[in-house]
Amino acid sequence: MPLKIELKPGEKFIVNGAVMVAGRSGASLALKNKAVLLRGRDVMQESEATTPARRLYFTLMLMYIDPENSASHAERFAGFLSDYLGATTLASTRAKLERIGNLALADEFYSALKLCRDLIATEDDLLGRPGKGVPARPGAMAR
């Protein structure tokens, strides 16, 4: 089943490593085979990876969009995951971390990223930073 997404005018997105921009009137995009797709609003810059959950997200994102360097990204991810698991005693957080790790091992990066966004929201609540989440602003993607 193809993946169909609607893009806003000027919205940036990545398909198989290429940064693309929707035209002035937006676009409807249908991917008929397996491809790496990430919307600009889901892209995080390294400078924004300032908490354990954000570091996991950023590294997962790299594993997803930069498969040529997946071994080094996976090594960093495993370290961040291990550190986070060692630092938290919250059962719900540990369950999410284990699920994220399993999804990453299965190369289900998009699903892992979605779950990691939930982890970021939980972390923001615990740290008293409501509404931060993953950047959802124009220009979040590097040019």
N, C-alpha and C positions, 0 to 999 in steps of 0.2 A: 504494500500500500504506500503510495507516495506521500511525502511530507509536504504540506501546503502551508505557506505563511503569507501574511499580508504585511507589507512594509509601508511605513509612512514616508512621505516625501523627504528626501535627503537622509533617510535612516541608513546608517552604516551597518555592515554585516560581513562576516568572514565565511567563505566557502572554500574548503580545502586549502586553507592558508592564504587565499587571496582576499584582500580587503576590497569590498565593493560598496557602492552607494546607490540607493534607489533614486530614480529620477524625480523631476519636479512634481509629478502627479502620483508618486508612490509606485508600488508594484505588487503584483501577486506572483509568488514564486512557488513552483512545484518541483521538488526533487524526486526523480523517479528511481534512483538507486542510492546506495549507501554513500553518504558524504558527510564531511565535517562542516557543520553550520553553527555559527554563533552570532547572535545579534549584538550590535554595539552596546546596548544597555546591559548586557551580561558580561562584558569585558571589564576586567579589573586591571589597573596598572600596578606594577610592583610596589610603588610608593604607598598604595592603599592597603597593602597586605600587612597590617599593623597589629593584628590579634591572631591567636592560634587558629580560629575558624577561617579567617581571611587568608592566612598563609596556606591552609589546606585548599581553599577555593582557588587561589592563584596558581598553585602548583598543579591542581587538577586541570585547570583551564589550559595550562601549558602542555600537559600530557595529551589533552584533547586536540589542540590546534597545532602542535608541533611534534608530530609522531616521529620525525627523524631523530629527535633528541629524547625520546621517551625513556630511555634507560636512566639518564641522569635526572630527569624530572621525577621518575618513579622512585629513585633513591631518596631524593629530597622529600617527596611525599611520604614515604615510609617513615622517615625520621620525624617529620612533623606529626604524623598520626600516632606514632609510638609515644612521643612526648606528651601529646594531648591526652591519650589514654592513661598515661602515668600520672597526670596532673588532676584528673577529674574523678570524683566519686559519684557524680550524678548518674543514676541508672539510665535515664532517658538520653542523656548526652552520650554515654558510653554505647548505648544501642545504636544511636545515629552514626557514631564514629565507626563502629563495626560494620554497619550496613554500607557506609561510604567506602570503606576499605574493600569490602567484597565486590561492590559495583566497579571500583577501579580495577581490581584484579581481573574482572570479567570484561574489561574494556568498554564498560557501559558509562562512559564519562559524562554524557549529558545528564543521565539520571543521577549520577553522583553529584554533579554540580547543583542540580535542583535541590537535593537533600542537604547539601552544604549551605545553600542559601537559608534553609530553615535553621540550621545550626548557627549561622551568623545572626539571624534574628533573635534566637534564644540568647546568644552571647551578648548582643546589644542590650537586651532586657536586663540581664544579670549585671552588666556593667553600667546600667543607667544611661544608655545611649539609644533611646527609642528612635526608630525610623531611619537609622543609618543604612543598614543593608548593603547590597552590592550597588555601586553607582548606577543610576538610571538617568543619565543626563546626556544631552548631545555632546559629542566631543570626547566621550569616555574612552573611545578607541584611538589608539595611536595612529597617526597619519603615515 
